[in-house]
Amino acid sequence: DSEDMVELDDCGALDFRQDNLVDYCAADFPKFMEIMRLYTIALETTPNPDDVFDEKGYERLEKAGTMLRQQIEKIDSKAVEDMNGFWSTMIEEFGSGMW
């Protein structure tokens, strides 16, 4: 259905003002921005593992990912309700060091 599609502007960029895009990620735009702020802080303050053998580094990331999910659930539980949704995927990638 074309009503469910996200439209791109003339430059091929997503229009974040569209309600359907925000609705996909959070209950409303202020909640989306608060979740994005938390995610950005997590990225900036959690060191990535030194290498693939850095078990403590991956444990640290996993704990930080769990804490991030809990914080997001307090802001907007629907944002992480779908395990294949935007924020769940972002948290999973964060916890795996894929950033």
C-alpha positions as CSV (number, residue, x, y, z in Angstrom):
1,D,0.0,0.0,0.0
2,S,1.5,3.3,-1.1
3,E,0.2,5.1,2.0
4,D,2.6,3.1,4.2
5,M,5.7,4.0,2.2
6,V,8.2,6.5,3.4
7,E,8.6,9.3,0.9
8,L,12.0,10.7,-0.1
9,D,12.5,14.4,-0.9
10,D,14.0,15.6,-4.2
11,C,17.5,14.8,-2.9
12,G,16.6,11.3,-1.9
13,A,16.7,12.0,1.8
14,L,14.1,10.8,4.3
15,D,11.7,13.4,5.6
16,F,11.8,12.9,9.4
17,R,8.8,15.2,9.8
18,Q,6.5,12.5,8.3
19,D,4.4,11.0,11.0
20,N,4.7,7.5,9.6
21,L,8.5,7.4,10.0
22,V,8.4,8.6,13.6
23,D,5.5,6.2,14.3
24,Y,7.7,3.3,13.1
25,C,10.4,4.2,15.7
26,A,8.5,5.6,18.7
27,A,5.2,6.7,19.9
28,D,5.9,10.4,19.0
29,F,8.7,12.7,18.0
30,P,9.8,13.8,21.5
31,K,10.1,10.2,22.6
32,F,12.1,9.4,19.4
33,M,14.5,12.3,20.2
34,E,14.9,11.2,23.9
35,I,15.7,7.6,22.7
36,M,18.1,8.9,20.1
37,R,19.8,11.0,22.9
38,L,20.2,7.9,25.1
39,Y,21.5,5.8,22.1
40,T,24.0,8.6,21.2
41,I,25.3,8.7,24.8
42,A,25.7,4.9,24.9
43,L,27.7,5.1,21.7
44,E,29.9,7.9,23.0
45,T,30.5,6.4,26.4
46,T,30.8,2.6,25.8
47,P,34.2,1.6,24.3
48,N,34.2,-0.9,21.5
49,P,36.1,-4.2,22.2
50,D,39.7,-4.1,21.3
51,D,39.4,-7.1,19.1
52,V,37.3,-10.2,18.5
53,F,39.0,-11.9,21.5
54,D,38.1,-9.1,24.0
55,E,35.5,-11.1,26.0
56,K,35.3,-8.4,28.7
57,G,34.7,-5.8,26.0
58,Y,31.8,-7.7,24.6
59,E,30.4,-8.4,28.0
60,R,30.6,-4.6,28.7
61,L,28.7,-4.0,25.4
62,E,26.1,-6.6,26.2
63,K,25.4,-5.1,29.6
64,A,25.3,-1.6,28.1
65,G,22.8,-2.8,25.5
66,T,20.6,-4.4,28.2
67,M,20.6,-1.2,30.2
68,L,19.9,0.9,27.0
69,R,16.9,-1.4,26.2
70,Q,15.6,-1.0,29.8
71,Q,15.9,2.8,29.6
72,I,14.1,2.9,26.2
73,E,11.3,0.7,27.6
74,K,10.7,3.3,30.4
75,I,10.4,6.0,27.8
76,D,8.4,4.1,25.2
77,S,7.9,0.4,25.6
78,K,6.4,0.1,22.1
79,A,9.7,1.3,20.6
80,V,11.3,-2.0,21.5
81,E,8.3,-4.2,21.5
82,D,9.1,-5.7,18.1
83,M,12.4,-7.6,18.2
84,N,12.8,-6.9,14.5
85,G,11.9,-3.3,14.8
86,F,14.2,-0.3,14.4
87,W,15.4,0.2,18.0
88,S,15.6,-3.5,18.8
89,T,17.9,-3.9,15.8
90,M,20.0,-0.8,16.8
91,I,20.4,-2.2,20.3
92,E,21.3,-5.7,19.0
93,E,24.0,-4.2,16.7
94,F,25.3,-2.0,19.5
95,G,25.6,-5.0,21.9
96,S,27.5,-6.9,19.2
97,G,30.0,-4.0,18.6
98,M,28.6,-3.4,15.1
99,W,29.0,0.4,15.1
